[in-house]
Amino acid sequence: MPSQIAPRGRKVRVVATLGPASSSPEMIRALMLAGADTFRINMSHGGHEDKKPLIAAIRELEKDLKRATTILFDLQGPKLRVGRFEEGRVMLETGAEFVLDREDIPGDAARVRLPHPEIFQALEVGARLLLDDGKLVLRALSVSPEKIVTRVEVGGALSNSKGLNVPDVVLPMAALTEKDRRDLDFALEEGADWIALSFVQRPEDVAEARRLIGGKAMLLAKIEKPAAVERLDGILELADAVMVARGDLGVECPPQQVPLVQKQIVAAARAMGRPVVVATQMLESMILSPTPTRAEVSDVATAIYDGADAVMLSAESAAGAWPVESVAMMDSIAKAVENDPGYAARLHFTETLPDATTADALSLAARGIADTISASAIICFTLSGSSARRIARDRPSVPVLVLTPKLQTARRMGLLWGAHAVQTRDVASFEEMVGKAKRMALRHGLAKAGERIVIMAGVPFGTPGSTNVLHVQRLTGKELDGYRD
């Protein structure tokens, strides 16, 4: 399945969210041609029937362009909200008392229903409750099974069903609601490549989702709560990737802490060899404007300098006026950063020590050999993708061409730094491996006559987890003569 789109010319991946502004096959095609590597389908909006045409369009585009394409389903997770008000809206005065209770009657300026018994169970005196994306702040004065009395620390207007965040406690709530379970079943039936899990508080949340997925897709844990940051290592052990979900993090953490937390998550994920996505408000002004602010460009660049595997567009591509331009801007920022002579040095500030395995030793050696002999690319033969993930963890200076007989594996590479994945027939011998590696490097424009490539594979061929071969070859430029594969 050779690609008709050349490798991107950058290592970081670009994730584009689909929505009202990008739901037609023509627009999805334009986003991919502009640089989108992964398409995010947000299950917080719309129903299953709305998503099926998006999936069909992506898979049809994949066939047309002969390029494995990644689909990420993002589950909504629990949504905490206050009840409704008699007048639809009230004004909470700073310093006043305000009560959250379980009475199913319309609220007023003194009280409102809170339809989440788990909060009454877990909340402690002194804990904060943040309303409407943190615009209003309440502090708990007393807590009982039926009533929470609070002091308004930051007042303002509060209207029906506004969102609520409780950053200071771990809530006894599962990350997966009944809606999420239905959406997960749908996503797996439709062939999802990645599942993004929202409302992660503890490693057990990830373990439950992994059990339900049953290996049918890769699992990405969204880090959007302080409790998840505190147990980050345990979450990383169980997840296949993580996302720095700065929207909720920015509500539940003090704003000045978000950049520090972002760097902490990116560094921890890289050290453990897990792909990490940085998301939310990266080019927010491009929802309305054809160009981003300088601060937004700097924000995206910082994530790339830190070594994030992917940067993500949300409303910019889903509902904005300039979806294609947003993707193209991400692409151009990434290329500019990666062309900076100081990029490699900054990228390797984070130490990624190999595990004591043959595969990790060979991955590290592949990077060193490629640098030493100025190779043009690393060619990785893999069934499951684990060898490609090990190579990407070491952030080599050259592109990684991932060759796999499994389309599912090729599709899952869309969040992996530096990887250009191609589905191709498996090899059965050492000679066939060398020949295919050289032909594919030429075909995809990653090497030319006289240049060398580093090949990594496992013998016996076709056996997962058998990575044990590292080989260097020089191309003559005539390897494609007489071949059409």
C-alpha positions as CSV (number, residue, x, y, z in Angstrom):
1,M,0.0,0.0,0.0
2,P,2.6,2.6,-1.0
3,S,1.6,6.2,-0.1
4,Q,0.8,8.8,-2.7
5,I,1.6,11.5,-0.1
6,A,5.2,12.0,0.5
7,P,6.4,11.8,4.1
8,R,5.5,15.1,5.9
9,G,9.0,16.4,6.2
10,R,8.5,16.8,9.9
11,K,8.6,14.5,12.9
12,V,5.8,15.8,15.1
13,R,2.3,14.7,14.2
14,V,-0.8,16.9,13.7
15,V,-4.2,15.9,15.0
16,A,-7.3,17.7,13.5
17,T,-10.7,17.5,15.2
18,L,-13.6,17.0,12.8
19,G,-16.9,18.9,13.3
20,P,-19.4,21.1,11.5
21,A,-16.7,23.0,9.7
22,S,-14.9,19.9,8.5
23,S,-17.5,17.1,8.0
24,S,-17.6,16.8,4.2
25,P,-15.3,14.4,2.3
26,E,-13.9,17.3,0.4
27,M,-12.9,19.1,3.6
28,I,-11.4,16.0,5.2
29,R,-9.3,15.5,2.1
30,A,-8.2,19.1,2.2
31,L,-7.2,18.7,5.9
32,M,-5.1,15.6,5.2
33,L,-3.4,17.3,2.2
34,A,-2.7,20.3,4.4
35,G,-0.9,18.1,7.0
36,A,-3.4,16.2,9.2
37,D,-2.0,12.9,10.4
38,T,-4.8,11.9,12.7
39,F,-8.5,12.7,12.7
40,R,-10.2,13.2,16.1
41,I,-13.9,12.4,16.4
42,N,-15.3,14.1,19.5
43,M,-18.1,12.0,21.1
44,S,-19.2,14.9,23.2
45,H,-21.2,16.3,20.3
46,G,-23.6,14.5,17.9
47,G,-24.8,10.9,17.7
48,H,-23.5,7.7,16.1
49,E,-25.3,8.4,12.9
50,D,-23.5,11.7,12.6
51,K,-20.1,10.0,13.0
52,K,-20.6,7.2,10.4
53,P,-20.2,9.5,7.4
54,L,-17.0,10.9,8.9
55,I,-15.5,7.4,9.3
56,A,-16.6,6.4,5.9
57,A,-15.0,9.5,4.3
58,I,-11.7,8.9,6.1
59,R,-11.5,5.3,5.1
60,E,-12.4,6.1,1.5
61,L,-9.7,8.8,1.5
62,E,-7.2,6.3,2.9
63,K,-7.9,4.0,-0.1
64,D,-7.8,6.8,-2.6
65,L,-4.5,8.2,-1.3
66,K,-3.1,4.8,-0.4
67,R,-2.0,6.2,3.0
68,A,-2.8,4.6,6.3
69,T,-4.9,7.1,8.3
70,T,-5.5,7.3,12.0
71,I,-8.9,7.8,13.7
72,L,-9.0,8.9,17.3
73,F,-12.4,8.6,19.1
74,D,-12.5,10.9,22.1
75,L,-15.0,9.8,24.8
76,Q,-16.9,12.5,26.6
77,G,-16.6,11.2,30.2
78,P,-18.7,12.3,33.1
79,K,-20.0,15.9,33.0
80,L,-20.6,17.6,36.3
81,R,-23.3,20.3,36.2
82,V,-25.4,22.3,38.5
83,G,-29.2,22.2,38.1
84,R,-31.6,24.8,36.7
85,F,-32.7,28.1,38.1
86,E,-36.3,29.5,38.4
87,E,-35.3,32.6,36.4
88,G,-32.7,30.8,34.3
89,R,-29.9,32.9,35.7
90,V,-28.8,34.3,39.0
91,M,-26.0,36.6,40.3
92,L,-23.8,35.2,43.0
93,E,-22.3,37.9,45.2
94,T,-18.7,37.6,46.4
95,G,-18.7,36.8,50.2
96,A,-22.3,35.5,50.2
97,E,-23.3,32.0,51.2
98,F,-24.6,29.6,48.5
99,V,-26.0,26.1,49.0
100,L,-25.8,23.1,46.8
101,D,-28.3,20.5,47.7
102,R,-30.2,17.4,46.4
103,E,-33.7,18.9,46.2
104,D,-35.1,18.6,42.8
105,I,-36.6,22.1,42.6
106,P,-35.5,25.1,40.6
107,G,-32.8,27.2,42.2
108,D,-32.3,30.9,43.2
109,A,-29.6,33.2,44.4
110,A,-29.3,31.2,47.7
111,R,-29.3,27.6,46.4
112,V,-29.4,25.2,43.5
113,R,-29.6,21.5,43.0
114,L,-26.4,19.4,42.5
115,P,-27.4,16.1,40.9
116,H,-24.1,14.3,41.7
117,P,-24.2,12.3,45.0
118,E,-20.6,11.4,44.6
119,I,-19.6,15.0,45.3
120,F,-21.5,15.0,48.6
121,Q,-19.6,11.8,49.5
122,A,-16.1,13.0,48.7
123,L,-16.1,16.8,49.3
124,E,-14.3,18.1,52.4
125,V,-14.6,21.3,54.3
126,G,-12.3,23.9,52.7
127,A,-12.4,22.3,49.2
128,R,-13.1,24.5,46.2
129,L,-15.9,24.1,43.7
130,L,-15.3,25.8,40.4
131,L,-18.3,26.8,38.3
132,D,-18.6,27.7,34.6
133,D,-15.0,26.9,33.6
134,G,-13.6,28.4,36.8
135,K,-15.2,31.8,36.3
136,L,-16.9,31.4,39.8
137,V,-15.2,30.0,42.8
138,L,-17.0,28.5,45.9
139,R,-15.4,27.3,49.1
140,A,-17.0,24.5,51.1
141,L,-18.0,25.6,54.7
142,S,-19.9,22.5,55.7
143,V,-20.7,19.2,54.0
144,S,-23.5,16.7,54.7
145,P,-25.0,13.9,52.7
146,E,-27.8,16.3,51.6
147,K,-26.3,19.7,51.5
148,I,-23.1,21.6,50.9
149,V,-22.9,25.1,52.3
150,T,-20.3,27.3,50.5
151,R,-18.9,30.8,50.6
152,V,-18.7,32.6,47.3
153,E,-15.0,33.6,46.8
154,V,-15.4,34.8,43.2
155,G,-18.9,35.8,42.2
156,G,-20.7,36.4,39.0
157,A,-23.6,35.3,36.8
158,L,-24.5,31.6,37.0
159,S,-27.1,30.1,34.6
160,N,-28.8,26.8,34.0
161,S,-26.7,23.6,33.9
162,K,-23.3,25.2,34.0
163,G,-20.3,22.9,34.4
164,L,-18.7,22.2,37.8
165,N,-15.1,21.2,38.6
166,V,-13.9,19.8,42.0
167,P,-10.1,20.0,41.8
168,D,-9.2,19.3,45.4
169,V,-10.7,15.8,45.8
170,V,-10.8,12.4,44.0
171,L,-14.4,11.7,43.2
172,P,-15.7,8.1,43.6
173,M,-16.8,8.2,40.0
174,A,-15.9,5.9,37.1
175,A,-14.3,7.5,34.1
176,L,-16.7,5.7,31.8
177,T,-20.4,6.6,31.9
178,E,-23.1,4.5,30.3
179,K,-23.0,6.9,27.3
180,D,-19.2,6.3,27.1
181,R,-19.7,2.6,27.1
182,R,-22.2,2.8,24.2
183,D,-19.8,5.2,22.4
184,L,-16.9,2.8,23.0
185,D,-18.8,-0.1,21.6
186,F,-19.7,2.0,18.5
187,A,-16.1,3.2,18.1
188,L,-14.7,-0.4,18.3
189,E,-17.3,-1.6,15.8
190,E,-16.3,1.1,13.4
191,G,-12.6,0.2,13.6
192,A,-11.2,3.0,15.9
193,D,-7.5,3.1,15.9
194,W,-7.2,5.0,19.2
195,I,-9.6,5.7,22.1
196,A,-9.2,8.8,24.2
197,L,-10.4,8.3,27.8
198,S,-11.6,11.5,29.6
199,F,-12.0,12.1,33.4
200,V,-9.0,10.0,34.3
201,Q,-8.3,10.3,38.0
202,R,-6.4,7.1,38.8
203,P,-4.7,4.1,37.1
204,E,-7.7,2.0,37.8
205,D,-9.7,4.1,35.4
206,V,-7.3,3.2,32.6
207,A,-7.3,-0.5,33.6
208,E,-11.1,-0.6,33.3
209,A,-11.1,1.0,29.8
210,R,-8.3,-1.3,28.7
211,R,-10.3,-4.3,29.8
212,L,-13.3,-3.1,27.8
213,I,-11.2,-2.3,24.7
214,G,-9.7,-5.8,24.7
215,G,-6.8,-4.9,22.4
216,K,-9.1,-3.8,19.6
217,A,-7.7,-0.2,19.7
218,M,-4.9,1.7,21.4
219,L,-5.8,3.6,24.6
220,L,-4.9,7.3,25.2
221,A,-5.4,8.7,28.7
222,K,-6.3,12.4,28.9
223,I,-4.6,14.1,31.8
224,E,-6.9,16.9,32.7
225,K,-7.2,16.6,36.5
226,P,-4.7,17.3,39.3
227,A,-5.4,13.8,40.7
228,A,-4.2,12.3,37.4
229,V,-1.0,14.4,37.5
230,E,-0.3,13.1,41.0
231,R,-0.6,9.4,39.8
232,L,0.9,10.0,36.4
233,D,3.5,7.2,36.5
234,G,0.8,4.6,37.3
235,I,-1.4,5.9,34.5
236,L,1.5,5.9,32.0
237,E,2.2,2.2,32.9
238,L,-1.3,1.2,31.8
239,A,-1.9,3.7,28.9
240,D,-0.6,3.5,25.4
241,A,-0.4,7.3,25.2
242,V,-1.4,10.4,27.1
243,M,-2.8,13.8,26.2
244,V,-2.0,17.0,28.0
245,A,-5.7,18.2,28.1
246,R,-5.0,21.8,29.0
247,G,-8.7,22.9,28.9
248,D,-9.7,21.2,32.2
249,L,-6.2,21.4,33.5
250,G,-6.3,25.2,33.1
251,V,-9.6,25.3,35.1
252,E,-8.5,22.9,38.0
253,C,-4.9,24.1,38.2
254,P,-3.7,27.7,38.7
255,P,-3.0,29.1,35.3
256,Q,0.7,29.7,36.1
257,Q,1.1,26.0,36.9
258,V,-0.2,24.7,33.5
259,P,3.1,25.2,31.6
260,L,5.0,23.4,34.4
261,V,2.5,20.5,34.4
262,Q,2.6,20.3,30.6
263,K,6.4,19.9,30.7
264,Q,6.2,17.4,33.5
265,I,3.7,15.2,31.6
266,V,5.6,15.4,28.3
267,A,8.9,14.5,30.0
268,A,7.4,11.6,31.9
269,A,5.7,10.2,28.9
270,R,8.8,10.4,26.8
271,A,10.9,8.8,29.5
272,M,8.5,5.8,29.5
273,G,8.2,5.7,25.7
274,R,4.6,6.7,25.5
275,P,3.4,9.1,22.8
276,V,2.2,12.4,24.2
277,V,-0.3,14.8,22.6
278,V,-0.5,18.5,23.6
279,A,-4.0,19.8,23.1
280,T,-6.4,22.7,23.7
281,Q,-6.3,26.3,22.5
282,M,-3.1,25.9,20.6
283,L,-4.2,28.2,17.7
284,E,-7.5,29.4,19.3
285,S,-7.6,32.7,17.5
286,M,-7.7,30.9,14.2
287,I,-11.3,29.9,14.9
288,L,-12.1,33.4,13.6
289,S,-8.8,34.7,12.1
290,P,-6.8,33.4,9.2
291,T,-3.6,33.9,11.2
292,P,-2.7,33.0,14.8
293,T,-1.3,35.3,17.4
294,R,2.5,35.3,18.0
295,A,1.9,33.9,21.5
296,E,0.0,30.9,20.0
297,V,2.8,30.2,17.5
298,S,5.2,30.3,20.4
299,D,3.0,28.0,22.4
300,V,2.9,25.4,19.7
301,A,6.7,25.7,19.2
302,T,7.3,25.2,22.9
303,A,5.4,21.9,22.8
304,I,7.5,20.8,19.8
305,Y,10.8,21.8,21.3
306,D,9.8,19.8,24.4
307,G,9.4,16.7,22.3
308,A,5.7,16.2,22.1
309,D,4.7,13.5,19.6
310,A,1.7,15.4,18.4
311,V,-0.1,18.8,18.6
312,M,-3.8,18.9,18.4
313,L,-6.4,21.3,16.9
314,S,-9.9,21.3,18.5
315,A,-12.4,24.0,17.6
316,E,-9.9,25.5,15.1
317,S,-10.5,22.7,12.7
318,A,-13.9,21.4,14.0
319,A,-15.9,24.6,14.0
320,G,-13.7,27.5,13.0
321,A,-13.8,29.6,9.8
322,W,-10.2,28.5,8.8
323,P,-9.8,24.8,9.3
324,V,-7.5,24.1,6.5
325,E,-5.4,27.1,7.3
326,S,-5.1,26.0,10.9
327,V,-3.7,22.6,9.9
328,A,-1.3,24.2,7.4
329,M,-0.2,26.6,10.1
330,M,0.5,23.7,12.5
331,D,2.5,22.0,9.7
332,S,4.6,25.1,9.0
333,I,5.3,25.8,12.7
334,A,6.5,22.3,13.2
335,K,8.8,22.4,10.1
336,A,10.2,25.7,11.2
337,V,11.0,24.4,14.7
338,E,12.5,21.2,13.4
339,N,14.7,23.1,11.0
340,D,16.2,25.1,13.9
341,P,19.9,24.0,14.3
342,G,19.3,24.0,18.1
343,Y,16.2,21.8,17.9
344,A,18.0,18.4,18.4
345,A,19.9,19.6,21.5
346,R,16.7,20.9,23.1
347,L,14.9,17.8,22.2
348,H,17.4,15.6,24.1
349,F,17.2,17.6,27.3
350,T,14.8,14.9,28.4
351,E,16.8,11.7,29.1
352,T,15.1,8.5,27.8
353,L,17.0,5.6,29.2
354,P,16.5,2.2,27.5
355,D,15.1,-0.8,29.3
356,A,17.5,-3.8,29.6
357,T,16.1,-5.5,26.5
358,T,17.6,-6.4,23.1
359,A,14.9,-4.3,21.3
360,D,15.7,-1.2,23.4
361,A,19.4,-1.7,22.9
362,L,19.0,-2.0,19.2
363,S,16.7,1.1,19.0
364,L,19.3,3.2,20.8
365,A,22.0,1.8,18.6
366,A,20.0,2.6,15.4
367,R,19.8,6.2,16.4
368,G,23.6,6.4,17.2
369,I,24.5,4.6,13.9
370,A,22.3,6.9,11.9
371,D,23.9,9.9,13.4
372,T,27.5,8.6,13.1
373,I,27.3,7.6,9.4
374,S,24.8,10.3,8.4
375,A,22.2,7.8,7.3
376,S,19.1,9.2,5.5
377,A,16.5,7.0,7.3
378,I,15.8,4.2,9.7
379,I,13.7,1.4,8.2
380,C,11.7,-0.5,10.8
381,F,9.9,-3.8,10.0
382,T,7.2,-4.5,12.6
383,L,4.1,-6.5,13.2
384,S,2.7,-4.8,16.3
385,G,4.4,-1.4,16.1
386,S,6.4,-1.9,19.3
387,S,9.7,-1.6,17.6
388,A,8.7,1.7,15.9
389,R,7.6,3.1,19.3
390,R,11.0,2.2,20.8
391,I,12.8,3.9,18.0
392,A,10.6,7.0,18.3
393,R,11.3,7.2,22.0
394,D,14.9,7.9,21.2
395,R,14.0,10.8,18.9
396,P,16.5,10.0,16.1
397,S,17.6,12.8,13.8
398,V,16.4,10.9,10.6
399,P,12.9,9.9,9.5
400,V,11.6,6.4,10.5
401,L,9.9,4.4,7.8
402,V,7.6,1.8,9.5
403,L,6.9,-1.2,7.2
404,T,4.2,-3.6,8.4
405,P,2.0,-6.2,6.8
406,K,-0.9,-5.2,9.2
407,L,-3.0,-2.2,8.2
408,Q,-4.2,-1.9,11.8
409,T,-0.6,-1.3,12.9
410,A,0.1,1.2,10.2
411,R,-3.0,3.2,11.1
412,R,-2.0,3.3,14.8
413,M,1.3,5.1,13.9
414,G,-0.5,8.5,13.4
415,L,0.4,9.7,16.9
416,L,4.0,8.5,16.8
417,W,6.8,11.0,16.5
418,G,8.8,10.7,13.3
419,A,7.0,7.7,11.9
420,H,5.9,7.3,8.3
421,A,3.9,4.0,8.2
422,V,3.3,1.9,5.2
423,Q,1.4,-1.3,4.9
424,T,3.3,-3.7,2.7
425,R,3.7,-7.4,2.2
426,D,5.8,-9.2,4.8
427,V,9.3,-10.5,4.1
428,A,10.4,-14.1,4.6
429,S,14.2,-13.8,4.3
430,F,17.1,-11.5,5.1
431,E,17.7,-10.8,1.4
432,E,14.1,-9.9,0.9
433,M,14.2,-7.6,3.9
434,V,17.2,-5.7,2.6
435,G,15.7,-5.4,-0.9
436,K,12.3,-4.2,0.3
437,A,13.9,-1.7,2.7
438,K,16.0,-0.1,0.0
439,R,13.1,0.0,-2.5
440,M,10.7,1.5,0.0
441,A,13.3,4.2,1.1
442,L,13.6,5.2,-2.6
443,R,9.9,5.0,-3.4
444,H,9.0,7.3,-0.5
445,G,11.7,9.8,-1.1
446,L,13.6,9.1,2.2
447,A,16.9,8.2,0.5
448,K,18.6,8.3,-2.9
449,A,21.5,6.8,-4.7
450,G,24.7,6.7,-2.7
451,E,23.0,7.3,0.7
452,R,22.8,4.8,3.5
453,I,19.9,3.5,5.5
454,V,19.7,1.7,8.8
455,I,17.4,-1.4,8.9
456,M,15.9,-2.8,12.1
457,A,13.9,-6.1,12.1
458,G,13.4,-9.4,13.9
459,V,14.4,-12.9,12.8
460,P,12.5,-15.2,12.5
461,F,10.4,-12.8,10.3
462,G,6.7,-12.6,11.1
463,T,7.3,-13.2,14.9
464,P,6.1,-10.3,17.2
465,G,8.7,-9.2,19.8
466,S,11.7,-10.8,18.0
467,T,13.6,-7.6,17.2
468,N,17.3,-8.7,16.9
469,V,18.7,-7.4,13.6
470,L,20.4,-4.1,12.9
471,H,21.8,-3.7,9.4
472,V,23.3,-0.8,7.3
473,Q,22.9,-0.7,3.5
474,R,24.0,1.8,0.8
475,L,21.6,2.5,-2.0
476,T,22.6,2.3,-5.7
477,G,19.5,4.1,-6.9
478,K,18.6,1.2,-9.2
479,E,16.7,-0.9,-6.7
480,L,13.3,0.0,-8.2
481,D,14.3,-1.2,-11.7
482,G,11.8,-4.0,-12.6
483,Y,9.8,-3.7,-9.3
484,R,6.3,-2.4,-8.8
485,D,5.7,-3.3,-5.1
